[in-house]
Each structure stands twice: as structure tokens, then as C-alpha cells.
Amino acid sequence: MVNRNWQEALSRTKRAAFGRLSTLLGTSELTPEFWQELEAALIQADLGVKLTLGLIKELRDRSAQEGMTHASQIVSELRTNLLNRLITDNVQAPSSGPMVIFVIGVNGSGKTTTAARLASHYKRQGKICMLAAADTYRAAAGEQLGLWAERLNIDIIQGNPGSDPGAVVYNATQAAVARTVDVLIIDTSGRMHTQHNLMAELQKVCRVPQKIIPEAPHQILLVLDATTGQNGISQARSFLESVDVSGVVLAKLDSSSKGGVGFNVSSELGLPILYVGLGESEEDLLAFSAEAYVDELLAPSENIAQSK
């Protein structure tokens, strides 16, 4: 059974696009008009033109081979094809010492909130966590993360506004080792993906923990705002050119009517989606489940009403 949180996370996308899709799949014959409607619904859900056309071609070819005549007959094939577009990855902790995680992304994507929610996620697993406020250019970011640390009752390493973010990261890594922390989560400065000098600085900052923990960082998580749709793909490409991104956090998924962007993130960029963010509380970060994601998107539209 699909988790209630997934129903809530994808309800806007269901209303805007996939609700239309579930109606198509339930009542339609496989006519030329159906394929046009299906294509429009997938593009509206922000799967992108390239991915959508590939899916349509595969489905049309299979339906012709199998002699299918009704839309309900291609549901299983569509589910399989969508799942095949998603990359999953298990998060592995280091054999010893703290796991160092960088949280990166553009301004306003939800980085700071995601960093705090990750700390809450690991704390609920019994891990000792520490936060590092390396977004020293925006005083409000440090204040926000400090409030989260106080609320979660975990340690935080901060610097003065405008100070060297690399120094904050170095001090935090030293402190994490000294205090036998399990997980160090580093919030970085937001930057536009077109600002090449800031992207170069990000590269340097991400290398700082290696001075103390040679294999660090263990993860670099890129936070993408799900409401930006295809713009998130161009953002991700630029970050990929600068640092070794481990995976994606799709933030604000419950506020998006373009929840299908997750398929493009995986299929075009080769990145796994590790978490999705929704809601306002510290617990509103879900470990990504490809099956729950696809199954809820394809579920009958009445599930939306039931989740209220």
C-alpha cells in the first residue's frame, strides 16, 4: 500500500497531469488520439520531450507486437518503463569515523532545511550528528541552521558572517573527529549554476575535509526545487561539471505540479534520487522509493481525495 506521505507529496502532480493520465489509462482505446493525449500528459508532468517521446515509442512498439487494443493493457509496461528510468542507490556509511555529507544547490532550493532534516533523519536512527554552517555569505542561513540545531539538540559549528567557508568546514571536520560524531552534515552557500567563480570555490570547499579524513566527503547531495521543473536539469548539469554529486534531494515535492521531473534527473543525468522533501516539519524528508513514486503517480485519481 502506498504511504500516505507519498499521496500527499504527489497530489498536485496528480491533479495537474497524472490524474489525466490515470483517466486515459482506464477508459481509452489505443487510437492515434490516445497516443497524442498520453504524450501531452507526460510532457505536462515534466518528464521532458526526449524522455516522453522515447516512452511513447516503446509503448507503441510493444502494443503493436502484442496486439493490444486498450489502454489498460499498457499500464504494466508503462510502470516498468518508468521504473527503468529511475536510478536507486543505497547510502553506505564509512567503515570508521564520521560520514561527511555536503548539501549543495542554488539559492532558495531548500538546502538549509534539507541539511537540518538530514540531521533529524540520522538522529532518529541513533546516530550522533553535527551540523556545519558553511553558508557564511548569508547571515540568515547560519541563523536558520542554528535554530534547527537548537531544536534538534545537536552540535553546530559556525563562523562569522563573511568568513572563509573552508575554515568552517575544516573546523567542523576536526570537531566531528574529536567528538566521535557519526554524521557531519555541511550546509554550503547557495550559488547560481552560471556563476563559475562560485562553482570553483565550491570545488575547493568540498576538498577541505580530505585534509583530515582522506576519503571524505562521502556524499555530496544536490538539492533541487521540484517546483522549478526542467530548470532543475540545467542546474544539475552545471553542478555535475564542478563536483562529484552523489545523488539528488527533490525538495518541495508536495508544492509541485511537475513531480515527473524525477525521471529526467535519473535518466538524463545518471543521478539517483535519495530523498524527497515535503511539508514543514523536521520529519518531512522521505527516503526515496522508486516503487512508491511510480505507483502513486499511476494510481487512480480518487486516491487524492482519500489522502485528505
VOKE-910960 format. One record per residue (C-alpha): z, y, x. Coordinates in nm, 3 decimals, padded with zeros to 5 digits. Each point is the difference from the previous one (the first is absolute). Last residue first. Example, Ala and Ser with C-alpha at 12.3 -4.5 7.8 and 13.67 -1.06 7.14 Angstrom:
% VOKE-910960
<r z="00.714" y="-00.106" x="01.367"/>
<r z="00.066" y="-00.344" x="-00.137"/>
***
This chain:
% VOKE-910960
<r z="00.269" y="01.426" x="-00.719"/>
<r z="-00.129" y="-00.315" x="00.169"/>
<r z="-00.125" y="-00.150" x="-00.327"/>
<r z="-00.234" y="00.294" x="-00.058"/>
<r z="-00.164" y="-00.052" x="00.335"/>
<r z="-00.027" y="-00.374" x="-00.055"/>
<r z="-00.224" y="00.083" x="-00.298"/>
<r z="-00.279" y="00.071" x="00.245"/>
<r z="-00.070" y="-00.365" x="00.070"/>
<r z="00.069" y="-00.097" x="00.363"/>
<r z="-00.267" y="00.066" x="00.263"/>
<r z="00.189" y="00.275" x="00.180"/>
<r z="00.325" y="-00.195" x="-00.037"/>
<r z="-00.154" y="-00.313" x="00.151"/>
<r z="-00.153" y="00.188" x="00.292"/>
<r z="00.318" y="00.175" x="00.113"/>
<r z="00.230" y="-00.294" x="-00.074"/>
<r z="-00.224" y="-00.234" x="00.201"/>
<r z="-00.037" y="00.239" x="00.293"/>
<r z="00.376" y="00.051" x="00.021"/>
<r z="00.111" y="00.306" x="00.192"/>
<r z="00.371" y="00.036" x="00.074"/>
<r z="00.115" y="00.252" x="-00.256"/>
<r z="00.161" y="00.336" x="00.073"/>
<r z="00.187" y="00.158" x="-00.289"/>
<r z="00.345" y="-00.100" x="00.125"/>
<r z="00.090" y="00.345" x="00.132"/>
<r z="-00.072" y="00.151" x="-00.340"/>
<r z="-00.284" y="00.223" x="-00.116"/>
<r z="-00.273" y="-00.220" x="-00.143"/>
<r z="-00.273" y="-00.177" x="00.192"/>
<r z="-00.080" y="-00.106" x="00.353"/>
<r z="-00.215" y="-00.294" x="00.107"/>
<r z="00.063" y="-00.211" x="00.307"/>
<r z="-00.184" y="-00.208" x="00.261"/>
<r z="-00.365" y="00.072" x="-00.078"/>
<r z="-00.195" y="-00.179" x="00.271"/>
<r z="-00.263" y="00.190" x="00.196"/>
<r z="-00.358" y="-00.115" x="00.062"/>
<r z="-00.133" y="00.349" x="-00.061"/>
<r z="-00.274" y="-00.065" x="-00.254"/>
<r z="00.144" y="-00.304" x="-00.180"/>
<r z="00.370" y="00.081" x="00.025"/>
<r z="00.006" y="00.371" x="-00.079"/>
<r z="-00.287" y="-00.048" x="-00.245"/>
<r z="00.194" y="-00.251" x="-00.206"/>
<r z="00.305" y="00.227" x="-00.005"/>
<r z="-00.209" y="00.280" x="-00.148"/>
<r z="00.013" y="-00.183" x="-00.334"/>
<r z="00.307" y="00.200" x="-00.100"/>
<r z="-00.211" y="00.300" x="-00.097"/>
<r z="00.192" y="00.122" x="-00.305"/>
<r z="00.284" y="00.081" x="00.234"/>
<r z="00.358" y="00.106" x="-00.069"/>
<r z="00.138" y="-00.356" x="00.012"/>
<r z="-00.164" y="-00.052" x="00.339"/>
<r z="00.188" y="00.296" x="00.144"/>
<r z="-00.013" y="-00.150" x="00.351"/>
<r z="-00.233" y="-00.274" x="00.121"/>
<r z="00.164" y="-00.112" x="00.326"/>
<r z="-00.260" y="-00.122" x="00.246"/>
<r z="-00.002" y="-00.237" x="00.295"/>
<r z="00.032" y="-00.044" x="00.372"/>
<r z="-00.175" y="00.319" x="00.111"/>
<r z="-00.081" y="-00.005" x="00.371"/>
<r z="-00.034" y="00.372" x="00.064"/>
<r z="-00.272" y="00.264" x="00.033"/>
<r z="-00.318" y="-00.147" x="-00.147"/>
<r z="00.200" y="-00.169" x="-00.274"/>
<r z="00.146" y="00.336" x="-00.098"/>
<r z="-00.349" y="00.138" x="-00.052"/>
<r z="-00.112" y="-00.299" x="-00.207"/>
<r z="00.312" y="00.022" x="-00.218"/>
<r z="-00.068" y="00.357" x="-00.100"/>
<r z="-00.358" y="-00.085" x="-00.094"/>
<r z="00.127" y="-00.285" x="-00.218"/>
<r z="00.270" y="00.213" x="-00.160"/>
<r z="-00.263" y="00.238" x="-00.128"/>
<r z="-00.125" y="-00.294" x="-00.209"/>
<r z="00.296" y="00.025" x="-00.236"/>
<r z="00.228" y="00.298" x="00.060"/>
<r z="00.251" y="-00.122" x="-00.261"/>
<r z="00.084" y="-00.302" x="00.212"/>
<r z="00.158" y="00.224" x="00.265"/>
<r z="-00.043" y="-00.192" x="00.323"/>
<r z="00.288" y="-00.076" x="00.237"/>
<r z="-00.112" y="-00.156" x="00.327"/>
<r z="00.254" y="-00.240" x="00.148"/>
<r z="00.018" y="-00.046" x="00.375"/>
<r z="00.186" y="-00.322" x="00.072"/>
<r z="00.160" y="-00.164" x="00.302"/>
<r z="00.007" y="00.319" x="00.202"/>
<r z="00.104" y="-00.126" x="00.244"/>
<r z="-00.078" y="-00.291" x="00.234"/>
<r z="00.143" y="00.171" x="00.310"/>
<r z="00.328" y="00.108" x="-00.163"/>
<r z="00.145" y="00.291" x="00.202"/>
<r z="-00.304" y="00.184" x="00.134"/>
<r z="-00.202" y="-00.170" x="-00.273"/>
<r z="00.183" y="00.215" x="-00.258"/>
<r z="-00.210" y="00.303" x="00.110"/>
<r z="-00.344" y="-00.149" x="-00.070"/>
<r z="-00.008" y="00.107" x="-00.366"/>
<r z="00.077" y="00.358" x="00.102"/>
<r z="-00.298" y="00.010" x="00.236"/>
<r z="-00.247" y="-00.125" x="-00.261"/>
<r z="00.142" y="00.243" x="-00.255"/>
<r z="-00.067" y="00.285" x="00.244"/>
<r z="-00.365" y="-00.100" x="00.013"/>
<r z="-00.009" y="00.008" x="-00.381"/>
<r z="00.150" y="00.349" x="00.013"/>
<r z="-00.275" y="00.118" x="00.234"/>
<r z="-00.268" y="-00.164" x="-00.216"/>
<r z="00.097" y="00.171" x="-00.323"/>
<r z="-00.249" y="-00.164" x="-00.241"/>
<r z="00.247" y="-00.266" x="-00.120"/>
<r z="00.228" y="00.274" x="-00.122"/>
<r z="00.345" y="-00.034" x="00.142"/>
<r z="00.341" y="-00.096" x="-00.129"/>
<r z="00.265" y="-00.011" x="00.268"/>
<r z="00.153" y="-00.341" x="00.063"/>
<r z="00.277" y="-00.197" x="-00.171"/>
<r z="00.134" y="-00.270" x="00.233"/>
<r z="00.166" y="-00.315" x="-00.136"/>
<r z="00.224" y="-00.191" x="00.241"/>
<r z="00.087" y="-00.350" x="-00.124"/>
<r z="00.264" y="-00.244" x="00.129"/>
<r z="00.234" y="00.250" x="00.166"/>
<r z="00.205" y="-00.125" x="00.293"/>
<r z="00.169" y="00.341" x="00.044"/>
<r z="-00.123" y="00.045" x="00.358"/>
<r z="-00.351" y="-00.121" x="-00.084"/>
<r z="-00.034" y="00.224" x="-00.303"/>
<r z="00.148" y="00.294" x="00.193"/>
<r z="-00.256" y="-00.030" x="00.278"/>
<r z="-00.281" y="-00.026" x="-00.255"/>
<r z="00.133" y="00.304" x="-00.186"/>
<r z="00.025" y="00.205" x="00.317"/>
<r z="-00.359" y="-00.086" x="00.095"/>
<r z="-00.130" y="00.073" x="-00.351"/>
<r z="00.180" y="00.335" x="-00.011"/>
<r z="-00.134" y="00.088" x="00.344"/>
<r z="-00.353" y="-00.086" x="-00.111"/>
<r z="00.040" y="00.232" x="-00.299"/>
<r z="00.052" y="00.295" x="00.238"/>
<r z="00.201" y="00.268" x="-00.180"/>
<r z="-00.137" y="00.226" x="-00.271"/>
<r z="00.300" y="-00.047" x="-00.229"/>
<r z="00.288" y="-00.146" x="00.204"/>
<r z="00.005" y="-00.372" x="00.051"/>
<r z="00.117" y="-00.287" x="-00.218"/>
<r z="00.133" y="-00.355" x="00.038"/>
<r z="00.119" y="-00.162" x="-00.321"/>
<r z="00.268" y="-00.258" x="-00.071"/>
<r z="00.029" y="-00.176" x="-00.335"/>
<r z="00.209" y="00.070" x="-00.310"/>
<r z="-00.294" y="-00.027" x="-00.240"/>
<r z="00.080" y="00.334" x="-00.163"/>
<r z="00.079" y="00.159" x="00.335"/>
<r z="-00.321" y="-00.134" x="00.152"/>
<r z="-00.199" y="00.126" x="-00.301"/>
<r z="00.154" y="00.344" x="00.036"/>
<r z="-00.092" y="00.003" x="00.368"/>
<r z="-00.355" y="-00.105" x="-00.085"/>
<r z="-00.033" y="00.301" x="-00.229"/>
<r z="00.151" y="00.237" x="00.254"/>
<r z="-00.231" y="-00.127" x="00.272"/>
<r z="-00.302" y="00.038" x="-00.228"/>
<r z="00.111" y="00.347" x="-00.111"/>
<r z="-00.001" y="00.119" x="00.360"/>
<r z="-00.371" y="-00.072" x="00.035"/>
<r z="-00.115" y="-00.007" x="00.360"/>
<r z="00.270" y="-00.246" x="00.110"/>
<r z="-00.145" y="-00.297" x="-00.190"/>
<r z="00.165" y="-00.242" x="00.243"/>
<r z="00.295" y="-00.060" x="-00.234"/>
<r z="00.117" y="-00.340" x="00.124"/>
<r z="00.163" y="-00.243" x="-00.243"/>
<r z="00.229" y="-00.288" x="00.090"/>
<r z="00.045" y="-00.337" x="-00.165"/>
<r z="00.242" y="-00.291" x="00.029"/>
<r z="-00.161" y="-00.284" x="-00.196"/>
<r z="00.167" y="-00.181" x="-00.290"/>
<r z="-00.316" y="-00.047" x="-00.204"/>
<r z="00.106" y="00.290" x="-00.223"/>
<r z="00.007" y="00.209" x="00.319"/>
<r z="-00.361" y="-00.093" x="00.067"/>
<r z="-00.123" y="00.137" x="-00.332"/>
<r z="00.227" y="00.306" x="00.020"/>
<r z="-00.144" y="00.085" x="00.341"/>
<r z="-00.349" y="-00.050" x="-00.140"/>
<r z="00.090" y="00.230" x="-00.287"/>
<r z="00.105" y="00.270" x="00.245"/>
<r z="-00.323" y="-00.024" x="00.197"/>
<r z="-00.201" y="00.002" x="-00.325"/>
<r z="00.173" y="00.318" x="-00.117"/>
<r z="-00.088" y="00.165" x="00.330"/>
<r z="-00.360" y="-00.118" x="-00.006"/>
<r z="-00.088" y="00.090" x="-00.359"/>
<r z="-00.361" y="00.108" x="00.045"/>
<r z="00.086" y="00.371" x="-00.006"/>
<r z="-00.109" y="00.071" x="00.356"/>
<r z="-00.228" y="-00.270" x="00.139"/>
<r z="00.121" y="-00.337" x="00.121"/>
<r z="00.236" y="-00.183" x="00.235"/>
<r z="00.313" y="-00.218" x="-00.023"/>
<r z="00.089" y="-00.158" x="00.335"/>
<r z="00.199" y="-00.324" x="00.006"/>
<r z="00.207" y="-00.125" x="00.294"/>
<r z="00.162" y="-00.342" x="-00.043"/>
<r z="00.327" y="00.008" x="00.190"/>
<r z="00.086" y="-00.256" x="00.266"/>
<r z="-00.098" y="-00.365" x="00.013"/>
<r z="-00.268" y="-00.235" x="-00.131"/>
<r z="-00.184" y="00.289" x="-00.167"/>
<r z="-00.025" y="-00.009" x="-00.380"/>
<r z="-00.320" y="-00.125" x="-00.161"/>
<r z="-00.143" y="00.166" x="-00.309"/>
<r z="-00.233" y="-00.242" x="-00.174"/>
<r z="-00.355" y="00.123" x="-00.052"/>
<r z="-00.229" y="00.003" x="-00.297"/>
<r z="-00.359" y="00.120" x="-00.002"/>
<r z="-00.156" y="00.068" x="-00.338"/>
<r z="-00.372" y="-00.033" x="-00.069"/>
<r z="00.030" y="-00.376" x="-00.057"/>
<r z="00.245" y="00.071" x="-00.282"/>
<r z="-00.268" y="00.206" x="-00.175"/>
<r z="-00.256" y="-00.280" x="00.034"/>
<r z="00.244" y="-00.258" x="-00.133"/>
<r z="00.092" y="00.214" x="-00.301"/>
<r z="-00.367" y="00.071" x="-00.073"/>
<r z="-00.079" y="-00.372" x="00.012"/>
<r z="00.286" y="-00.080" x="-00.236"/>
<r z="-00.111" y="00.270" x="-00.242"/>
<r z="-00.367" y="-00.104" x="00.007"/>
<r z="00.006" y="-00.228" x="-00.307"/>
<r z="00.168" y="00.265" x="-00.219"/>
<r z="-00.314" y="00.209" x="00.039"/>
<r z="-00.215" y="-00.246" x="-00.194"/>
<r z="-00.336" y="-00.156" x="00.090"/>
<r z="00.069" y="-00.208" x="00.309"/>
<r z="-00.282" y="-00.224" x="00.123"/>
<r z="00.186" y="-00.102" x="00.315"/>
<r z="-00.257" y="00.133" x="00.246"/>
<r z="-00.068" y="00.312" x="-00.209"/>
<r z="00.372" y="00.075" x="-00.036"/>
<r z="00.048" y="-00.050" x="00.374"/>
<r z="-00.283" y="00.240" x="00.091"/>
<r z="00.120" y="00.260" x="-00.248"/>
<r z="00.357" y="-00.022" x="00.129"/>
<r z="-00.101" y="00.028" x="00.363"/>
<r z="-00.230" y="00.294" x="-00.072"/>
<r z="00.265" y="00.180" x="-00.204"/>
<r z="00.259" y="-00.045" x="00.273"/>
<r z="-00.230" y="00.139" x="00.269"/>
<r z="-00.094" y="00.295" x="-00.219"/>
<r z="00.368" y="00.076" x="-00.056"/>
<r z="00.088" y="-00.017" x="00.368"/>
<r z="-00.275" y="00.239" x="00.099"/>
<r z="00.058" y="00.241" x="-00.291"/>
<r z="00.375" y="00.039" x="00.045"/>
<r z="00.284" y="-00.203" x="-00.149"/>
<r z="00.119" y="00.323" x="-00.152"/>
<r z="00.099" y="-00.119" x="-00.350"/>
<r z="-00.297" y="00.204" x="-00.129"/>
<r z="-00.226" y="-00.197" x="00.233"/>
<r z="00.126" y="-00.325" x="-00.149"/>
<r z="-00.046" y="00.123" x="-00.358"/>
<r z="-00.351" y="00.131" x="00.067"/>
<r z="-00.112" y="-00.329" x="00.154"/>
<r z="00.142" y="-00.196" x="-00.292"/>
<r z="-00.179" y="00.225" x="-00.249"/>
<r z="-00.331" y="-00.043" x="00.183"/>
<r z="00.052" y="-00.376" x="00.016"/>
<r z="00.075" y="-00.007" x="-00.373"/>
<r z="-00.314" y="00.203" x="-00.084"/>
<r z="-00.215" y="-00.252" x="00.187"/>
<r z="00.151" y="-00.268" x="-00.227"/>
<r z="00.272" y="-00.249" x="00.085"/>
<r z="00.154" y="-00.008" x="-00.348"/>
<r z="00.311" y="00.203" x="-00.054"/>
<r z="00.335" y="-00.052" x="-00.171"/>
<r z="00.277" y="-00.077" x="00.248"/>
<r z="-00.145" y="00.112" x="00.329"/>
<r z="-00.108" y="00.334" x="-00.142"/>
<r z="00.341" y="00.064" x="-00.154"/>
<r z="00.169" y="-00.086" x="00.329"/>
<r z="-00.232" y="00.243" x="00.178"/>
<r z="00.078" y="00.289" x="-00.233"/>
<r z="00.366" y="-00.059" x="00.074"/>
<r z="-00.103" y="-00.015" x="00.365"/>
<r z="-00.126" y="00.356" x="-00.004"/>
<r z="00.219" y="00.286" x="-00.119"/>
<r z="00.270" y="-00.181" x="-00.197"/>
<r z="00.038" y="-00.281" x="00.252"/>
<r z="00.002" y="00.246" x="00.288"/>
<r z="00.280" y="00.190" x="-00.169"/>
<r z="00.201" y="-00.320" x="-00.063"/>
<r z="-00.029" y="-00.126" x="00.356"/>
<r z="00.346" y="00.070" x="00.134"/>
<r z="00.169" y="-00.063" x="-00.336"/>
<r z="-00.152" y="-00.346" x="-00.036"/>
<r z="00.075" y="-00.070" x="00.366"/>
<r z="00.364" y="00.094" x="-00.054"/>
<r z="00.022" y="-00.234" x="-00.299"/>
<r z="-00.084" y="-00.291" x="00.231"/>
<r z="-00.297" y="-00.208" x="-00.111"/>
<r z="00.091" y="-00.344" x="-00.132"/>
***
